């Protein structure tokens, strides 16, 4: 990337923050998570997400519940939730209500910050400090700086705010970022298919590409092997993408009442419930009363019949030093004889348009790509793992 990256101050900085997996582990594709050697101390985690209300896609609320579940288990220490500034095309605001609900459910006090409204433009690299919309980015840097141990950062939507933060303080990222989990892009090795930009990349291609140049480990989780092309073909699980799907009734009935209400509150304000909920009722901002009232069984039954595409579950689990077996059990990384996914060492290149290309690089200690090891069992295993995580929420 010529706009953000390829700058002199990044040269040589990556070495200070790189993980050092053993050569045997790398050869087997069993790349250590940043937290794997932490002796079960919770890994510091920053969750960067396009979590909106009304929601753009319910997967973001499922993801938020998963990271809170990892925190409730003691596997993660959730330092902050950073929510993207909504694109002009979305009539939504950052969903601070959902964060408040999860804080109430878990007894945590995780802060929420909001992101920058403007893309980075060519020629702006030396003027970023003068922008008037980077208060959230500065807060992100302060949270990273204050963490007693290096933290992982998960990016679920636009890469803009993390790219801005890395541009402003690359040395801080070299010292205090244990790894960035980048949930975006297409993992196809086909250069023609790679030109079709995945949604998260298209939000801000320049910032997406800049992530690969930051001086810290990057765990790349392409959402699809090849981004959907609007041809009506069904989405399927492939080796080089994180996508899987499940019927929501496989999980919703297993959750405690307040967690069911958290999801119902989100569903109620979305387009799928417009025929069942009045506009006045949907827009009531009573997030606490909704959370503590009785579950709406009819709504949960309706939503339970819908398929839920998901992408990010494996990244959260790996960041916490864990993995998922073929049977869907969540176990410490390195202890599963049959994991359904791994991270392979690679080299990645990204051009100014956000188009990525990659190749295996067994010696890499800084760039890794998600790899589905068992395409047949991966969807059911990830569904079972998520069910276990969310059922554990209090």
N, C-alpha and C positions, 0 to 999 in steps of 0.2 A: 504494500500500500504506500503510495507516494505522499498522501496527505498527512497521515498521522504517524506512520511507522517509519521505517528506513531512515530514522534520524540519528544523529551521532550519539545522543545521550543514551540510547538503548544498547549501543554496542558493548558487548561484554558483560552487561548487567545481569543477564539471565543466569549465569553460572552461580550466582549467590543464592538463588532460590530453588535450584533444581533438586527434585527427589533423586535418590540413588538406589533404584531397585537392583537386585543381584542379577548377574548375567544369566544365571539359570532360570530365574523367574521371568526375565524378559523373553528368553527363548521359548518359554512355555506359554507366553501371552498373559501371564498372571502378573500384571503390573500392580504394584502396591498403591493403595490409596494413600492420600496425605496423612490420614489418621491411623493407618494400620499398625504403626509402632508406638501408639500413644498409651499403651497399657490401659485401655478402656477409659481414658479420660475423654470427656465429650469434646468433639472437634468444634472449634469456633466456625460458625457458618453465617454468611450473609446471603439473603435470598432476594434476587433482583427479578421482578416479575411484571407482566402486563395484566395485573389483576384489577378488573374494572367492575363497576356496578352502574347500570345493568351490564352483565358480563358479555364479553366478546365471545368467549368459549368457556364452558364450565370446567375444562381441564385445569385451569389456573387455580380454581378453588379446591379441587382435589389435590393438586400439588402443594398448596399451602397447608392443607390438613396433614399431608405426609411429612413435611419438614417439622411441623409442630409435634407430630407423633414421635419422630426420632428424638426431638428435644425432651419430650415427656418420658421416653425410655432411658434417657441419660446418654444417648449416643451422640447427640449434637448439642451445642450451646448456640442457640439462635441469637445472633448479635443484633440483627436488624432485618426488616422487610423494606426493600426499596421498590416503589411502584413507578412504572414508566409514566411519563406524561402522555395522556391519551392522544392518538393521532386525530387529525381534524375530521377524519371520516367516521369516528366513533362518538356517538352522543352519550358519552359515559364520563365518570370521574374515577380517580383511584379509589379502590374499595377499602377504605380505612375501617368500615364496619366489620368486614370479614376478619381483619386482623384483631379488632377489639373482641370479636366473638371467640376467636381462638385463644386470645390471652385469658379471657374469662373461663373458658373450658379447662385450660391447662394450669391456670394460676401463674402464668408467666407475665412478664411486663416488657415485651419486645417492642422497641420503638418502630415507627413507620415513617419513612421519608419519601418524598416524591421527586421525580426526575426532571431533566431539562426538556424544554419545549422545542428546541431548535437543533437541526442537524449541524454537524461540523462541515464547513465549506472549505474548498481549496484556498490556500493562502492564509487561513485563519490560525494555523498552528501556534504562532507566536503571540496571538492576541486572546487566547482562551481565558486568561486571568481577568480580562476586562468584561467578560460576558455577564449579563445581569440575571441569568436564569440557572446558575450553577450552585445555588445554596445547598440543594440536596446532594450534589456531587461532593461538595466540601464536607458535608456531614458524613458521607460515606468514607471519605479519607480519614476523618477524625475517629470514626468507629474502628477502622482498620488499624490506625496508629495506636489506639488505646487497648487493642486486644493483647492479652498477655502472651499469647502464642500465635504463630501465623494462622490465618483463617482461610477457609475456602469460600469462593464466591460462585454461586450458581446464577447463570443468566438464562431466563426463560422467554424473554421477549426481545425487545430491541437491545443491541449492544452499546447504545450511545453513552449511557452514564458511566459504565465501567471503562469504556474507551477514553472518555474525558478524564476520569480519575487517573488512569494510567498515564495519560499525556501530561497531566499536571505534576504528578509525583512518581516517576518511574522507579526511583530508588526505594520508595516505600513499598511498591509492589515487589521489588526484588527481595526485600527483607521480610515483609509481613504477609504476602499472599502465598499460601501453601498450594494453591491450584485454582484455576478457573474452570468451571464446568459449563461449557458452551453448548446449550441445547438449541441448535440452529443448523440449517444448511442441508445439503444432499450429499450422501456418502458414495454415490456412484463413481466408479473408476472410468466411466464413459465420458469423455470430454464434451460430447454433444449434449447429452442429457444434463450434464452439470451446469449448462448455461441457463437452465430453467430455475429461477431463484425460488427458494422456499420462502414462506411468509415472513418468518422472523428476520431473514437476511434482507428481504425487500424493504423492511421498515427503515433500515439505515445501512446500506451496503458498505459504505466507507468505514463506519465504526465496527461492523462485523469483521472486516478484514484486518483492522488494527489490533483486534484481540490476539491474533496469531503472532504479533510482534512484541507483545508485552514480555518483560523480563521475569517470567514466572511460569511454572508448568501450566499447560493448557490441555484439558481433557475434552476432546471434541466429540459431541454426541449428535450426529446428523439426525434430523427428525425423520427423514425418509431416505431410502436408497436413491430414488429419483423423485423430485418434487412432482406432485400431481399436476397434470397438464390440462385439466378441465375436459377430459375426454369421457367422463362418466364411468371409467373403470374403477372397480372397488380398490380401496387401499389394502395392502397386504404387508405382512411382516417379511423383511428381507435381511440378509446378513449385515448390510452396511447402513442400517437405519434403526432408530429406537422404537418406531411405531408398534403399538399393539392395541387391542380393543377388547371390551368386555360389556356384557349387559349389566346395567347399574343395579339390577336386582340381585346380582351375585355378591354385592357388598352392602348396599344400604340397609337391608333388614338386620345385619349383624352388628350395627353400630348402636351406641348408647343414645338415649333420647336427645340430649343436647347436641350431639354431633349430627344426628338426623335433622334437627332443627336448623343447624348451621347450613346444611345443604338445601333444605327446603326454603330458607330465607333467600338464598341465592337464586334457586330455580324460580321462585315466585316473581322475581323482577325481570326475568328473561322472556324472550319472545315465545318460548315453547309453552308458557302458562297463560298467555294472553286470553285464550278462550275460556279459561277457568277462573281467573282472578281479575277482579275489577281494577281499573287503573288507579283508583283512589287507594285501594287496599295494597296494591303492589308497591306503591311509592311511600307508604308509611315508614318513617325512619326509626321504628321501634325495634332496634336490633337486639336489645336485652330482653324485652318482653317476648319477642319471637323465640329467642334462644331458650327461655325457661318455661315456655308454655308446653302444652301437650303436642306431640307430633301430629302433623297433618297426614294421616294415613292414606287418604285418597291421592294427594299430590305425590307422595312417595311411591305409591303403586303405579301411577302414570309414568313417572320418571324412571321407575325401575325397569320398564319395558324398553327404554331407549339404550342404544349402544353408546358407549363412552370411549372415544379414541383417546389414547394417552401416549406420552412421549418421554417424560422426564424421570420416571420412578427409579430406574436403574442408576442414574447419576446421583440422586440423593443418597441411595443406599451405599454406593461405592464411596462417596465422599465421607461417610460415617465409618469407613473401615469394614464394611460388610459386603456380602454378596448374596445371590439367590441361587438355590439348588434347583434341579429339574423338577423336584416335587413342590417347589414354592416356599421352602423354608429359608428364613433369613439367618445367615450364619456369619461368623467372622471371615473376612477375606483370607484366602489361603487354606481354609479348612473344609472347603466344599470339594468333594471328588468329582462332582458333575455340575459346575456352574453353567448357567444358561447364557451368560455374557462375559466378556473380558474387555480389557483395553489394550490395544496393540500399539507398540511404538511406531511412529510414522514421521515423515516430513510432510508439511502442508504448505501450499502456496495459494495465495488469494490475490486476484487482480483488483483493479480499481472499481470494477463492476460487481464485485462480490462473488465471483465465480471461483470455486476452490478446485484444486487438484491435489492429489496425495499419492504417496508411495510408501511401502513398508521401509522402515529404517530400524533394524534390530538394536542398534547402538544408541538410539535416542533416549535421553533422560528428561525430555522437556515437553514433547508433543505426543499425545496418545489419541487414538480413535476408538470409539465404541464398536464392538463387534458381537453380533448375536451368534453364539456358538451352536445353539439348538433351535432352529427356526420353528420346528413343529411344537416344541414344548414351551417355548418362551412366553407366548401370550397367557397361557393358563398359569404358568409359574409366577409371572409378574402380577397377575390378578390375585392369586393366593397370597403373595407377599404383601400386596397393598391391603388386602382384607385383614391380615394379621396386624399390620401397622395401625390401621384406623380403628379396629376393634379394641385396641389397647388404649385409645384416648379415654380420659376419665369422663 
